Amino acid sequence: MICPKCKSENVVVQVVPHVQTKRHGLLYWLLIGWWLKPLLWLLFTIPMLVIRLFGHKKVTTKVKSYAVCQNCGYSFIVK
Ligand SMILES: [Zn+2]
């Protein structure tokens, strides 16, 4: 690994898990968020459990490798 900025080989690579999660706004939680999930659980307990059991495959955890140059401090993503 060579730093593209200063061509130094003193580069440390860090693997950082990159989880993509959808975040709802405050208004969503005030209007819908607090009752939607319990209501869904009450109505669709069994389907929700099935989704819980098999839904893990849909969650993609991307691992990104960040390289940080110890010489000049330049950081870049390793592909
Ligand atoms: Zn560098």
PDB file of the backbone (N, CA, C, O) and the ligand in Angstrom, with CONECT records:
HET     ZN  A 101       1
ATOM      1  N   MET A   1       0.841  -1.202   0.000  1.00  0.00           N
ATOM      2  CA  MET A   1       0.000   0.000   0.000  1.00  0.00           C
ATOM      3  C   MET A   1       0.878   1.254   0.000  1.00  0.00           C
ATOM      4  O   MET A   1       1.746   1.435   0.854  1.00  0.00           O
ATOM      5  N   ILE A   2       0.624   2.090  -0.968  1.00  0.00           N
ATOM      6  CA  ILE A   2       1.412   3.321  -1.088  1.00  0.00           C
ATOM      7  C   ILE A   2       0.470   4.522  -1.064  1.00  0.00           C
ATOM      8  O   ILE A   2      -0.553   4.536  -1.748  1.00  0.00           O
ATOM      9  N   CYS A   3       0.819   5.501  -0.290  1.00  0.00           N
ATOM     10  CA  CYS A   3       0.022   6.720  -0.209  1.00  0.00           C
ATOM     11  C   CYS A   3       0.049   7.452  -1.549  1.00  0.00           C
ATOM     12  O   CYS A   3       1.120   7.729  -2.089  1.00  0.00           O
ATOM     13  N   PRO A   4      -1.140   7.764  -2.085  1.00  0.00           N
ATOM     14  CA  PRO A   4      -1.165   8.445  -3.388  1.00  0.00           C
ATOM     15  C   PRO A   4      -0.694   9.899  -3.321  1.00  0.00           C
ATOM     16  O   PRO A   4      -0.409  10.531  -4.337  1.00  0.00           O
ATOM     17  N   LYS A   5      -0.624  10.393  -2.112  1.00  0.00           N
ATOM     18  CA  LYS A   5      -0.256  11.807  -1.973  1.00  0.00           C
ATOM     19  C   LYS A   5       1.252  12.016  -1.860  1.00  0.00           C
ATOM     20  O   LYS A   5       1.847  12.832  -2.564  1.00  0.00           O
ATOM     21  N   CYS A   6       1.864  11.224  -0.921  1.00  0.00           N
ATOM     22  CA  CYS A   6       3.283  11.457  -0.671  1.00  0.00           C
ATOM     23  C   CYS A   6       4.145  10.246  -1.042  1.00  0.00           C
ATOM     24  O   CYS A   6       5.358  10.244  -0.832  1.00  0.00           O
ATOM     25  N   LYS A   7       3.490   9.206  -1.602  1.00  0.00           N
ATOM     26  CA  LYS A   7       4.174   7.988  -2.064  1.00  0.00           C
ATOM     27  C   LYS A   7       4.873   7.216  -0.946  1.00  0.00           C
ATOM     28  O   LYS A   7       5.780   6.421  -1.191  1.00  0.00           O
ATOM     29  N   SER A   8       4.427   7.470   0.289  1.00  0.00           N
ATOM     30  CA  SER A   8       5.007   6.759   1.424  1.00  0.00           C
ATOM     31  C   SER A   8       4.349   5.394   1.580  1.00  0.00           C
ATOM     32  O   SER A   8       3.174   5.221   1.254  1.00  0.00           O
ATOM     33  N   GLU A   9       5.105   4.438   2.075  1.00  0.00           N
ATOM     34  CA  GLU A   9       4.552   3.102   2.304  1.00  0.00           C
ATOM     35  C   GLU A   9       4.074   2.930   3.733  1.00  0.00           C
ATOM     36  O   GLU A   9       3.607   1.853   4.103  1.00  0.00           O
ATOM     37  N   ASN A  10       4.182   3.947   4.521  1.00  0.00           N
ATOM     38  CA  ASN A  10       3.765   3.907   5.922  1.00  0.00           C
ATOM     39  C   ASN A  10       2.256   4.192   6.013  1.00  0.00           C
ATOM     40  O   ASN A  10       1.824   5.231   6.511  1.00  0.00           O
ATOM     41  N   VAL A  11       1.476   3.221   5.510  1.00  0.00           N
ATOM     42  CA  VAL A  11       0.029   3.383   5.454  1.00  0.00           C
ATOM     43  C   VAL A  11      -0.633   2.287   6.284  1.00  0.00           C
ATOM     44  O   VAL A  11      -0.315   1.106   6.138  1.00  0.00           O
ATOM     45  N   VAL A  12      -1.553   2.689   7.154  1.00  0.00           N
ATOM     46  CA  VAL A  12      -2.290   1.744   7.989  1.00  0.00           C
ATOM     47  C   VAL A  12      -3.704   1.603   7.430  1.00  0.00           C
ATOM     48  O   VAL A  12      -4.404   2.592   7.213  1.00  0.00           O
ATOM     49  N   VAL A  13      -4.108   0.349   7.201  1.00  0.00           N
ATOM     50  CA  VAL A  13      -5.429   0.088   6.651  1.00  0.00           C
ATOM     51  C   VAL A  13      -6.378  -0.317   7.775  1.00  0.00           C
ATOM     52  O   VAL A  13      -6.091  -1.229   8.550  1.00  0.00           O
ATOM     53  N   GLN A  14      -7.505   0.372   7.848  1.00  0.00           N
ATOM     54  CA  GLN A  14      -8.510   0.051   8.863  1.00  0.00           C
ATOM     55  C   GLN A  14      -9.784  -0.411   8.166  1.00  0.00           C
ATOM     56  O   GLN A  14     -10.251   0.210   7.212  1.00  0.00           O
ATOM     57  N   VAL A  15     -10.338  -1.525   8.669  1.00  0.00           N
ATOM     58  CA  VAL A  15     -11.591  -2.038   8.116  1.00  0.00           C
ATOM     59  C   VAL A  15     -12.742  -1.525   8.973  1.00  0.00           C
ATOM     60  O   VAL A  15     -12.818  -1.801  10.171  1.00  0.00           O
ATOM     61  N   VAL A  16     -13.625  -0.780   8.343  1.00  0.00           N
ATOM     62  CA  VAL A  16     -14.744  -0.177   9.062  1.00  0.00           C
ATOM     63  C   VAL A  16     -16.061  -0.722   8.496  1.00  0.00           C
ATOM     64  O   VAL A  16     -16.342  -0.569   7.307  1.00  0.00           O
ATOM     65  N   PRO A  17     -16.865  -1.358   9.357  1.00  0.00           N
ATOM     66  CA  PRO A  17     -18.163  -1.824   8.865  1.00  0.00           C
ATOM     67  C   PRO A  17     -19.097  -0.659   8.568  1.00  0.00           C
ATOM     68  O   PRO A  17     -19.261   0.256   9.374  1.00  0.00           O
ATOM     69  N   HIS A  18     -19.692  -0.722   7.408  1.00  0.00           N
ATOM     70  CA  HIS A  18     -20.535   0.384   6.955  1.00  0.00           C
ATOM     71  C   HIS A  18     -21.967  -0.128   6.829  1.00  0.00           C
ATOM     72  O   HIS A  18     -22.330  -0.728   5.817  1.00  0.00           O
ATOM     73  N   VAL A  19     -22.776   0.110   7.854  1.00  0.00           N
ATOM     74  CA  VAL A  19     -24.155  -0.370   7.854  1.00  0.00           C
ATOM     75  C   VAL A  19     -25.066   0.752   7.389  1.00  0.00           C
ATOM     76  O   VAL A  19     -25.078   1.858   7.929  1.00  0.00           O
ATOM     77  N   GLN A  20     -25.816   0.416   6.376  1.00  0.00           N
ATOM     78  CA  GLN A  20     -26.747   1.410   5.855  1.00  0.00           C
ATOM     79  C   GLN A  20     -28.110   1.236   6.510  1.00  0.00           C
ATOM     80  O   GLN A  20     -28.768   0.211   6.329  1.00  0.00           O
ATOM     81  N   THR A  21     -28.524   2.227   7.261  1.00  0.00           N
ATOM     82  CA  THR A  21     -29.825   2.179   7.914  1.00  0.00           C
ATOM     83  C   THR A  21     -30.631   3.423   7.548  1.00  0.00           C
ATOM     84  O   THR A  21     -30.114   4.537   7.469  1.00  0.00           O
ATOM     85  N   LYS A  22     -31.897   3.184   7.334  1.00  0.00           N
ATOM     86  CA  LYS A  22     -32.782   4.306   7.037  1.00  0.00           C
ATOM     87  C   LYS A  22     -33.181   4.980   8.334  1.00  0.00           C
ATOM     88  O   LYS A  22     -33.641   4.324   9.268  1.00  0.00           O
ATOM     89  N   ARG A  23     -33.009   6.260   8.389  1.00  0.00           N
ATOM     90  CA  ARG A  23     -33.380   6.992   9.589  1.00  0.00           C
ATOM     91  C   ARG A  23     -34.576   7.885   9.283  1.00  0.00           C
ATOM     92  O   ARG A  23     -34.590   8.646   8.316  1.00  0.00           O
ATOM     93  N   HIS A  24     -35.584   7.758  10.153  1.00  0.00           N
ATOM     94  CA  HIS A  24     -36.764   8.578   9.984  1.00  0.00           C
ATOM     95  C   HIS A  24     -36.605   9.878  10.768  1.00  0.00           C
ATOM     96  O   HIS A  24     -35.866   9.969  11.748  1.00  0.00           O
ATOM     97  N   GLY A  25     -37.332  10.867  10.288  1.00  0.00           N
ATOM     98  CA  GLY A  25     -37.259  12.167  10.934  1.00  0.00           C
ATOM     99  C   GLY A  25     -38.073  12.220  12.211  1.00  0.00           C
ATOM    100  O   GLY A  25     -38.822  11.296  12.527  1.00  0.00           O
ATOM    101  N   LEU A  26     -37.918  13.305  12.936  1.00  0.00           N
ATOM    102  CA  LEU A  26     -38.600  13.478  14.225  1.00  0.00           C
ATOM    103  C   LEU A  26     -40.109  13.504  14.037  1.00  0.00           C
ATOM    104  O   LEU A  26     -40.849  12.943  14.845  1.00  0.00           O
ATOM    105  N   LEU A  27     -40.564  14.151  12.978  1.00  0.00           N
ATOM    106  CA  LEU A  27     -41.990  14.268  12.699  1.00  0.00           C
ATOM    107  C   LEU A  27     -42.616  12.904  12.452  1.00  0.00           C
ATOM    108  O   LEU A  27     -43.747  12.640  12.858  1.00  0.00           O
ATOM    109  N   TYR A  28     -41.862  12.046  11.782  1.00  0.00           N
ATOM    110  CA  TYR A  28     -42.333  10.686  11.520  1.00  0.00           C
ATOM    111  C   TYR A  28     -42.585   9.951  12.825  1.00  0.00           C
ATOM    112  O   TYR A  28     -43.619   9.305  12.990  1.00  0.00           O
ATOM    113  N   TRP A  29     -41.636  10.049  13.756  1.00  0.00           N
ATOM    114  CA  TRP A  29     -41.772   9.350  15.030  1.00  0.00           C
ATOM    115  C   TRP A  29     -42.898   9.927  15.876  1.00  0.00           C
ATOM    116  O   TRP A  29     -43.560   9.189  16.606  1.00  0.00           O
ATOM    117  N   LEU A  30     -43.123  11.222  15.790  1.00  0.00           N
ATOM    118  CA  LEU A  30     -44.204  11.848  16.556  1.00  0.00           C
ATOM    119  C   LEU A  30     -45.569  11.446  16.015  1.00  0.00           C
ATOM    120  O   LEU A  30     -46.506  11.228  16.783  1.00  0.00           O
ATOM    121  N   LEU A  31     -45.680  11.347  14.708  1.00  0.00           N
ATOM    122  CA  LEU A  31     -46.972  11.064  14.085  1.00  0.00           C
ATOM    123  C   LEU A  31     -47.236   9.575  13.902  1.00  0.00           C
ATOM    124  O   LEU A  31     -48.340   9.103  14.173  1.00  0.00           O
ATOM    125  N   ILE A  32     -46.251   8.849  13.452  1.00  0.00           N
ATOM    126  CA  ILE A  32     -46.462   7.447  13.065  1.00  0.00           C
ATOM    127  C   ILE A  32     -45.592   6.472  13.857  1.00  0.00           C
ATOM    128  O   ILE A  32     -46.075   5.441  14.324  1.00  0.00           O
ATOM    129  N   GLY A  33     -44.348   6.792  14.001  1.00  0.00           N
ATOM    130  CA  GLY A  33     -43.344   5.857  14.516  1.00  0.00           C
ATOM    131  C   GLY A  33     -43.694   5.134  15.799  1.00  0.00           C
ATOM    132  O   GLY A  33     -43.409   3.943  15.930  1.00  0.00           O
ATOM    133  N   TRP A  34     -44.317   5.839  16.768  1.00  0.00           N
ATOM    134  CA  TRP A  34     -44.533   5.254  18.096  1.00  0.00           C
ATOM    135  C   TRP A  34     -45.659   4.234  18.117  1.00  0.00           C
ATOM    136  O   TRP A  34     -45.688   3.382  19.005  1.00  0.00           O
ATOM    137  N   TRP A  35     -46.577   4.290  17.177  1.00  0.00           N
ATOM    138  CA  TRP A  35     -47.674   3.310  17.177  1.00  0.00           C
ATOM    139  C   TRP A  35     -47.609   2.328  16.018  1.00  0.00           C
ATOM    140  O   TRP A  35     -48.229   1.267  16.079  1.00  0.00           O
ATOM    141  N   LEU A  36     -46.887   2.653  14.986  1.00  0.00           N
ATOM    142  CA  LEU A  36     -46.870   1.798  13.798  1.00  0.00           C
ATOM    143  C   LEU A  36     -46.259   0.430  14.072  1.00  0.00           C
ATOM    144  O   LEU A  36     -46.829  -0.602  13.716  1.00  0.00           O
ATOM    145  N   LYS A  37     -45.105   0.438  14.704  1.00  0.00           N
ATOM    146  CA  LYS A  37     -44.410  -0.828  14.980  1.00  0.00           C
ATOM    147  C   LYS A  37     -45.196  -1.742  15.930  1.00  0.00           C
ATOM    148  O   LYS A  37     -45.366  -2.922  15.622  1.00  0.00           O
ATOM    149  N   PRO A  38     -45.684  -1.232  17.082  1.00  0.00           N
ATOM    150  CA  PRO A  38     -46.502  -2.105  17.964  1.00  0.00           C
ATOM    151  C   PRO A  38     -47.760  -2.606  17.281  1.00  0.00           C
ATOM    152  O   PRO A  38     -48.169  -3.750  17.477  1.00  0.00           O
ATOM    153  N   LEU A  39     -48.386  -1.730  16.462  1.00  0.00           N
ATOM    154  CA  LEU A  39     -49.604  -2.122  15.754  1.00  0.00           C
ATOM    155  C   LEU A  39     -49.300  -3.231  14.757  1.00  0.00           C
ATOM    156  O   LEU A  39     -50.058  -4.194  14.642  1.00  0.00           O
ATOM    157  N   LEU A  40     -48.211  -3.097  14.048  1.00  0.00           N
ATOM    158  CA  LEU A  40     -47.812  -4.124  13.084  1.00  0.00           C
ATOM    159  C   LEU A  40     -47.517  -5.444  13.781  1.00  0.00           C
ATOM    160  O   LEU A  40     -47.839  -6.521  13.279  1.00  0.00           O
ATOM    161  N   TRP A  41     -46.895  -5.333  14.953  1.00  0.00           N
ATOM    162  CA  TRP A  41     -46.582  -6.549  15.719  1.00  0.00           C
ATOM    163  C   TRP A  41     -47.851  -7.233  16.189  1.00  0.00           C
ATOM    164  O   TRP A  41     -47.929  -8.462  16.189  1.00  0.00           O
ATOM    165  N   LEU A  42     -48.870  -6.436  16.598  1.00  0.00           N
ATOM    166  CA  LEU A  42     -50.134  -6.998  17.062  1.00  0.00           C
ATOM    167  C   LEU A  42     -50.900  -7.664  15.928  1.00  0.00           C
ATOM    168  O   LEU A  42     -51.473  -8.740  16.098  1.00  0.00           O
ATOM    169  N   LEU A  43     -50.902  -7.021  14.780  1.00  0.00           N
ATOM    170  CA  LEU A  43     -51.682  -7.518  13.647  1.00  0.00           C
ATOM    171  C   LEU A  43     -50.978  -8.647  12.907  1.00  0.00           C
ATOM    172  O   LEU A  43     -51.606  -9.611  12.471  1.00  0.00           O
ATOM    173  N   PHE A  44     -49.693  -8.513  12.777  1.00  0.00           N
ATOM    174  CA  PHE A  44     -48.954  -9.470  11.937  1.00  0.00           C
ATOM    175  C   PHE A  44     -47.827 -10.139  12.716  1.00  0.00           C
ATOM    176  O   PHE A  44     -46.686 -10.196  12.257  1.00  0.00           O
ATOM    177  N   THR A  45     -48.162 -10.642  13.900  1.00  0.00           N
ATOM    178  CA  THR A  45     -47.125 -11.220  14.765  1.00  0.00           C
ATOM    179  C   THR A  45     -46.354 -12.334  14.063  1.00  0.00           C
ATOM    180  O   THR A  45     -45.123 -12.340  14.053  1.00  0.00           O
ATOM    181  N   ILE A  46     -47.093 -13.277  13.474  1.00  0.00           N
ATOM    182  CA  ILE A  46     -46.433 -14.420  12.834  1.00  0.00           C
ATOM    183  C   ILE A  46     -45.664 -13.997  11.569  1.00  0.00           C
ATOM    184  O   ILE A  46     -44.501 -14.368  11.410  1.00  0.00           O
ATOM    185  N   PRO A  47     -46.295 -13.229  10.671  1.00  0.00           N
ATOM    186  CA  PRO A  47     -45.505 -12.766   9.511  1.00  0.00           C
ATOM    187  C   PRO A  47     -44.293 -11.940   9.911  1.00  0.00           C
ATOM    188  O   PRO A  47     -43.240 -12.032   9.280  1.00  0.00           O
ATOM    189  N   MET A  48     -44.436 -11.131  10.960  1.00  0.00           N
ATOM    190  CA  MET A  48     -43.308 -10.311  11.403  1.00  0.00           C
ATOM    191  C   MET A  48     -42.175 -11.179  11.941  1.00  0.00           C
ATOM    192  O   MET A  48     -40.997 -10.891  11.728  1.00  0.00           O
ATOM    193  N   LEU A  49     -42.558 -12.258  12.650  1.00  0.00           N
ATOM    194  CA  LEU A  49     -41.542 -13.178  13.168  1.00  0.00           C
ATOM    195  C   LEU A  49     -40.805 -13.869  12.029  1.00  0.00           C
ATOM    196  O   LEU A  49     -39.593 -14.080  12.081  1.00  0.00           O
ATOM    197  N   VAL A  50     -41.580 -14.218  10.989  1.00  0.00           N
ATOM    198  CA  VAL A  50     -40.978 -14.855   9.819  1.00  0.00           C
ATOM    199  C   VAL A  50     -40.013 -13.885   9.135  1.00  0.00           C
ATOM    200  O   VAL A  50     -38.920 -14.256   8.707  1.00  0.00           O
ATOM    201  N   ILE A  51     -40.459 -12.629   9.051  1.00  0.00           N
ATOM    202  CA  ILE A  51     -39.596 -11.613   8.442  1.00  0.00           C
ATOM    203  C   ILE A  51     -38.323 -11.444   9.265  1.00  0.00           C
ATOM    204  O   ILE A  51     -37.222 -11.304   8.732  1.00  0.00           O
ATOM    205  N   ARG A  52     -38.514 -11.461  10.593  1.00  0.00           N
ATOM    206  CA  ARG A  52     -37.362 -11.339  11.484  1.00  0.00           C
ATOM    207  C   ARG A  52     -36.363 -12.481  11.294  1.00  0.00           C
ATOM    208  O   ARG A  52     -35.147 -12.291  11.304  1.00  0.00           O
ATOM    209  N   LEU A  53     -36.943 -13.698  11.118  1.00  0.00           N
ATOM    210  CA  LEU A  53     -36.084 -14.874  10.997  1.00  0.00           C
ATOM    211  C   LEU A  53     -35.341 -14.912   9.673  1.00  0.00           C
ATOM    212  O   LEU A  53     -34.169 -15.281   9.600  1.00  0.00           O
ATOM    213  N   PHE A  54     -36.069 -14.515   8.618  1.00  0.00           N
ATOM    214  CA  PHE A  54     -35.468 -14.646   7.292  1.00  0.00           C
ATOM    215  C   PHE A  54     -35.024 -13.310   6.707  1.00  0.00           C
ATOM    216  O   PHE A  54     -34.427 -13.249   5.632  1.00  0.00           O
ATOM    217  N   GLY A  55     -35.324 -12.260   7.428  1.00  0.00           N
ATOM    218  CA  GLY A  55     -35.040 -10.935   6.885  1.00  0.00           C
ATOM    219  C   GLY A  55     -33.603 -10.490   7.023  1.00  0.00           C
ATOM    220  O   GLY A  55     -33.204  -9.465   6.471  1.00  0.00           O
ATOM    221  N   HIS A  56     -32.825 -11.264   7.762  1.00  0.00           N
ATOM    222  CA  HIS A  56     -31.451 -10.837   8.006  1.00  0.00           C
ATOM    223  C   HIS A  56     -30.609 -10.808   6.737  1.00  0.00           C
ATOM    224  O   HIS A  56     -29.620 -10.082   6.637  1.00  0.00           O
ATOM    225  N   LYS A  57     -31.028 -11.613   5.781  1.00  0.00           N
ATOM    226  CA  LYS A  57     -30.246 -11.675   4.546  1.00  0.00           C
ATOM    227  C   LYS A  57     -30.335 -10.381   3.748  1.00  0.00           C
ATOM    228  O   LYS A  57     -29.448 -10.051   2.960  1.00  0.00           O
ATOM    229  N   LYS A  58     -31.432  -9.655   3.972  1.00  0.00           N
ATOM    230  CA  LYS A  58     -31.626  -8.423   3.213  1.00  0.00           C
ATOM    231  C   LYS A  58     -30.754  -7.278   3.733  1.00  0.00           C
ATOM    232  O   LYS A  58     -30.439  -6.334   3.007  1.00  0.00           O
ATOM    233  N   VAL A  59     -30.377  -7.387   4.993  1.00  0.00           N
ATOM    234  CA  VAL A  59     -29.538  -6.340   5.566  1.00  0.00           C
ATOM    235  C   VAL A  59     -28.107  -6.532   5.075  1.00  0.00           C
ATOM    236  O   VAL A  59     -27.456  -7.533   5.373  1.00  0.00           O
ATOM    237  N   THR A  60     -27.654  -5.581   4.342  1.00  0.00           N
ATOM    238  CA  THR A  60     -26.312  -5.687   3.793  1.00  0.00           C
ATOM    239  C   THR A  60     -25.348  -4.840   4.608  1.00  0.00           C
ATOM    240  O   THR A  60     -25.519  -3.632   4.775  1.00  0.00           O
ATOM    241  N   THR A  61     -24.353  -5.509   5.096  1.00  0.00           N
ATOM    242  CA  THR A  61     -23.310  -4.810   5.831  1.00  0.00           C
ATOM    243  C   THR A  61     -22.088  -4.701   4.932  1.00  0.00           C
ATOM    244  O   THR A  61     -21.401  -5.682   4.645  1.00  0.00           O
ATOM    245  N   LYS A  62     -21.855  -3.509   4.516  1.00  0.00           N
ATOM    246  CA  LYS A  62     -20.704  -3.293   3.652  1.00  0.00           C
ATOM    247  C   LYS A  62     -19.489  -2.958   4.498  1.00  0.00           C
ATOM    248  O   LYS A  62     -19.544  -2.147   5.423  1.00  0.00           O
ATOM    249  N   VAL A  63     -18.432  -3.587   4.158  1.00  0.00           N
ATOM    250  CA  VAL A  63     -17.186  -3.328   4.878  1.00  0.00           C
ATOM    251  C   VAL A  63     -16.300  -2.463   3.992  1.00  0.00           C
ATOM    252  O   VAL A  63     -15.967  -2.811   2.859  1.00  0.00           O
ATOM    253  N   LYS A  64     -15.944  -1.351   4.548  1.00  0.00           N
ATOM    254  CA  LYS A  64     -15.061  -0.457   3.806  1.00  0.00           C
ATOM    255  C   LYS A  64     -13.683  -0.429   4.445  1.00  0.00           C
ATOM    256  O   LYS A  64     -13.534  -0.441   5.667  1.00  0.00           O
ATOM    257  N   SER A  65     -12.718  -0.392   3.606  1.00  0.00           N
ATOM    258  CA  SER A  65     -11.354  -0.325   4.099  1.00  0.00           C
ATOM    259  C   SER A  65     -10.817   1.093   3.922  1.00  0.00           C
ATOM    260  O   SER A  65     -10.737   1.627   2.816  1.00  0.00           O
ATOM    261  N   TYR A  66     -10.463   1.661   5.036  1.00  0.00           N
ATOM    262  CA  TYR A  66      -9.888   2.993   5.002  1.00  0.00           C
ATOM    263  C   TYR A  66      -8.387   2.899   5.235  1.00  0.00           C
ATOM    264  O   TYR A  66      -7.920   2.244   6.167  1.00  0.00           O
ATOM    265  N   ALA A  67      -7.678   3.543   4.398  1.00  0.00           N
ATOM    266  CA  ALA A  67      -6.237   3.585   4.572  1.00  0.00           C
ATOM    267  C   ALA A  67      -5.828   4.985   5.013  1.00  0.00           C
ATOM    268  O   ALA A  67      -6.215   5.989   4.416  1.00  0.00           O
ATOM    269  N   VAL A  68      -5.038   5.015   6.072  1.00  0.00           N
ATOM    270  CA  VAL A  68      -4.583   6.290   6.596  1.00  0.00           C
ATOM    271  C   VAL A  68      -3.061   6.331   6.526  1.00  0.00           C
ATOM    272  O   VAL A  68      -2.372   5.467   7.068  1.00  0.00           O
ATOM    273  N   CYS A  69      -2.572   7.321   5.870  1.00  0.00           N
ATOM    274  CA  CYS A  69      -1.130   7.482   5.737  1.00  0.00           C
ATOM    275  C   CYS A  69      -0.552   8.035   7.031  1.00  0.00           C
ATOM    276  O   CYS A  69      -0.982   9.082   7.515  1.00  0.00           O
ATOM    277  N   GLN A  70       0.418   7.330   7.583  1.00  0.00           N
ATOM    278  CA  GLN A  70       1.040   7.758   8.831  1.00  0.00           C
ATOM    279  C   GLN A  70       2.069   8.863   8.593  1.00  0.00           C
ATOM    280  O   GLN A  70       2.555   9.498   9.528  1.00  0.00           O
ATOM    281  N   ASN A  71       2.372   9.062   7.367  1.00  0.00           N
ATOM    282  CA  ASN A  71       3.390  10.055   7.032  1.00  0.00           C
ATOM    283  C   ASN A  71       2.816  11.457   6.870  1.00  0.00           C
ATOM    284  O   ASN A  71       3.342  12.428   7.414  1.00  0.00           O
ATOM    285  N   CYS A  72       1.709  11.542   6.099  1.00  0.00           N
ATOM    286  CA  CYS A  72       1.145  12.875   5.850  1.00  0.00           C
ATOM    287  C   CYS A  72      -0.287  12.998   6.365  1.00  0.00           C
ATOM    288  O   CYS A  72      -0.863  14.086   6.329  1.00  0.00           O
ATOM    289  N   GLY A  73      -0.877  11.882   6.849  1.00  0.00           N
ATOM    290  CA  GLY A  73      -2.216  11.958   7.411  1.00  0.00           C
ATOM    291  C   GLY A  73      -3.317  11.859   6.375  1.00  0.00           C
ATOM    292  O   GLY A  73      -4.492  12.012   6.708  1.00  0.00           O
ATOM    293  N   TYR A  74      -2.969  11.612   5.156  1.00  0.00           N
ATOM    294  CA  TYR A  74      -3.951  11.511   4.085  1.00  0.00           C
ATOM    295  C   TYR A  74      -4.715  10.193   4.208  1.00  0.00           C
ATOM    296  O   TYR A  74      -4.106   9.129   4.319  1.00  0.00           O
ATOM    297  N   SER A  75      -6.057  10.262   4.187  1.00  0.00           N
ATOM    298  CA  SER A  75      -6.866   9.059   4.276  1.00  0.00           C
ATOM    299  C   SER A  75      -7.651   8.842   2.992  1.00  0.00           C
ATOM    300  O   SER A  75      -8.150   9.788   2.382  1.00  0.00           O
ATOM    301  N   PHE A  76      -7.750   7.589   2.597  1.00  0.00           N
ATOM    302  CA  PHE A  76      -8.452   7.270   1.364  1.00  0.00           C
ATOM    303  C   PHE A  76      -9.079   5.896   1.473  1.00  0.00           C
ATOM    304  O   PHE A  76      -8.637   5.057   2.259  1.00  0.00           O
ATOM    305  N   ILE A  77     -10.111   5.675   0.679  1.00  0.00           N
ATOM    306  CA  ILE A  77     -10.834   4.402   0.709  1.00  0.00           C
ATOM    307  C   ILE A  77     -10.164   3.422  -0.227  1.00  0.00           C
ATOM    308  O   ILE A  77      -9.895   3.718  -1.391  1.00  0.00           O
ATOM    309  N   VAL A  78      -9.898   2.218   0.328  1.00  0.00           N
ATOM    310  CA  VAL A  78      -9.274   1.169  -0.462  1.00  0.00           C
ATOM    311  C   VAL A  78     -10.372   0.387  -1.170  1.00  0.00           C
ATOM    312  O   VAL A  78     -11.324  -0.060  -0.531  1.00  0.00           O
ATOM    313  N   LYS A  79     -10.251   0.222  -2.458  1.00  0.00           N
ATOM    314  CA  LYS A  79     -11.259  -0.513  -3.216  1.00  0.00           C
ATOM    315  C   LYS A  79     -10.922  -1.984  -3.295  1.00  0.00           C
ATOM    316  O   LYS A  79     -11.667  -2.756  -3.899  1.00  0.00           O
TER     317      LYS A  79
HETATM  318 ZN    ZN A 101       1.009  10.216   2.629  1.00  0.00          ZN2+
END
